[in-house]
Amino acid sequence: MPSLRRRGFLAACAAGVAAGCLGSPPEFAPASADGWPMHRRDPGGTNHTDSPGPRTDPGVAWRSETSAMFDVPAPLVHGDTLYLGTFDRFSAFDATSGERRWQLSENGQWLDGALVAAPAYGDVMPVVATRNGYAAIAPSGGVDVPGRQRAFEARWKRTTVETDQIDRLLGFSQRAVPPVAADGRVYVVASAGEAAVTAVDAGTGATAWTTPVPRATDARVAVADGRVFVPTFGDGLHALDAASGERRWTAPTDGPHVYPPTATSEGVYTHDREFVYAFDPASGDELWRVDGEDAAGLSDTRTPLAADGEHVYAVGSTDDGTAVVALDADTGAHRWARAVGTEEVPPVVADGTLYVPDDDGVVALDAATGERRWVRGDGRVASLSVVDTTAYATTMDGLLYALEGSA
């Protein structure tokens, strides 16, 4: 069961007593919010934004050092605040200057997060995947205690990951899956015991429902059109009702490992190492499938897909390295391919421009034709977010920077 911090809740009630102890609910909906509210941008995981992006002539606005190790989640951005989780830190930065506002350590691995409305507090708070579950934290981080480490303020916590004794002795732990925020809930995959998908109240952490999905992978789900789409190992793609958790359909795939899906109202797109698939969101009927190697020379497609309604963008291995391929969203027909990209970090599409993480920095392509517009950055990009006319990128060696341009 979640542990809501009583002291913090009572303080919020005292501050908002005039509003009936529940505070003033912030006007914030992750699916339509400005900024970058979660891993892969929206509940469907499209990595698509309506922001114009730094379409022309960007320059480096600022740089900041971080404690990067292994995977670096995409920066979360809300208003003038940027949140970033690294191996054992979760930090807040000023999004316009790069100045670090605060940094927390919770004796473990902070991973991907999602921003949610907190009606009891009248603000927007991060829900962050930790070493063994999830924590909702105050946007202020906590308070500075003289002579001690900054006091960490968790509004609620859930344990969803169990580590066996050997792993604990060796210092290993299974990472929590990136949370997905939609319609006042947070959807997660829990591996404490039998694998299951769980929906919790975003404001309190209370369980709405839990549905066992025994072969669910430790990967992000997608939420769109009242469905939760769950990738599995060896059992295709599952769809659950987002309100109740009831099973709706299972769509088979040829490959044993289904990678994280990308969902829109028109289609649910996913892939294994050989094929890219499109399924009907309501029925699970297969709309099309494309053999990656036959269509575009992709021999392995492990990177999550991006989609903008016109195209589906896949990144994979080729005989010459790595390439990004654009497929028609309605038919799967091949549109263009370019030798650019890096495995496991998806591109971002914004207002006709595809921003591709690459070994040399961020590469901007025309989304319709694949024509290269520019390349900027410092080293291999580990994650990327685009807000307004700024691209926020991290590198594998611990650099966070902002590329600011014009629309």
Secondary structure, DSSP 8 states (H G I E B T S, - for coil): -----HHHHHHHHHHTGGGTTS-------TTT-SSB-BTTSSTT---EESS----EEEEEEEEEE----S-----EEETTEEEEE-SS-EEEEETTT--EEEEE--SS----EEEEEETTTTEEEEEEE-SSEEEEEEEEEEE--TTS--EEEEEEEEE-----HHHHHHT--------EEETTEEEEEE-SSS-EEEEEETTT--EEEEEE-TTB-SS--EEETTEEEEEBBSS-EEEEETTT--EEEEE--SSSB----EE-SS-EEEE-SSEEEEE-TTT--EEEEEEHHHHH--SB--S--EE-SSEEEEEEEETTEEEEEEEETTT--EEEEES---TT---EEETTEEEEEETTEEEEEETTT--EEEEE-SS-EEEEEEETTEEEEEETTSEEEEEEEE-
